[in-house]
């Protein structure tokens, strides 16, 4: 049995004067053969009023205390039929979900840490410039009138979720909620000139009662992922945790997975090809520390869910047909096709992981160390810097650290050459 921290509150461009992208297209349909019909006859659909349209053949997966994760059978994913390949125009970038960073063609969109709530920034990889996402001439970028501030939208005040940002099919997407609790998906033009309220996701209950009887406003941030024509989201603080999706630009909500245990947990979505991976399980007691959980995969074409790896509760990544997952002592590699499991990296502690090709990266939070390993677990390079933590992992080019004080960037090329150091953005 492994330990994780308690209830999860989800966690988680060149200068713009020559931007040629003047419009953004919505997400494409998953496949032409599924147009005009539901992808799963056993799903529940919820309309805007919240009422459910349940089919007669409901097959929603339910986990409860009498069927623990450790007792469920692992299944092959059938990679010969369904792939894990990445499509630029339609796929989520798993490295950057719930990290405040989104990769675009020539740079990265980043929720900044300055000016209180922070501005939406852009890091251009060619010029190495870090600028506010605002195209207004002569703007000083230090007031609400600046497009980069995102603390208001039109006539209503919006609280934007700064743990989520996603670049998808030529547009930037962010999520925010209004004073009544309605949670919206916003579509932002690449140069920050427009911000459109694109979709209503759900209505959150902002009220809660403290022990003293005081009624206060709270908001549990959802975990969000746009992938292959759908937006997927998890809502915290539900009695039964559900994985929902809505066709991008649509209204009907489809419940594709539900955990109805007495102390359920549902978290850490990552999209790879035809699959949306996530973790789910049940906390053992009311302390919400010990947990039985596993990694599941939702086939985005059929909406069917299967258990992939039981007893895997921490960070994971998928690369080249293998599932890498963190354990209490290091990193294991699990072959999705052959269902073979092997310990690869012995770190002596739990941490965050990223895998690009066969190169494995491990971030140990207690020592502020980012380590690089080959496919056999041999240590290649590492860098330690207490001033840039926590590291939010990254892609094959850069890693990012988005701590409370500053934002840092680290070159993977520099790390591979043994000459890496964290560099602050904006200084």
Protein Blocks (a to p, Z undefined) as FASTA:
>chain_A
ZZdddddddehiajfklccbfbdcddddfbfklgoiafbfkbccddfkopacddfkbcbd
cddfklcfklpccddehlmlpccbdcfklpccfklgonlpacdfklccdddfeehnopad
dddfklopacdddfbehiahlafklmklopaghjbccdddfkbccdeehiacdddddfko
pacdddddfklpaccdfbdfbdcdfbdcdfkopacddddddddddeehiacdddehifbd
cdddddehiabdcdfbdcfbfbdcdehiadehjbccddddddfblnomaccdddddddfk
lopacdfbghiabdcddeehiacdddfklccdddfklopacdfbdghpacddddehjacc
dddfklopacdddfkopafbdcddfklccdebjafkbccdddfkbccdddfklmmnopac
cddehZZ
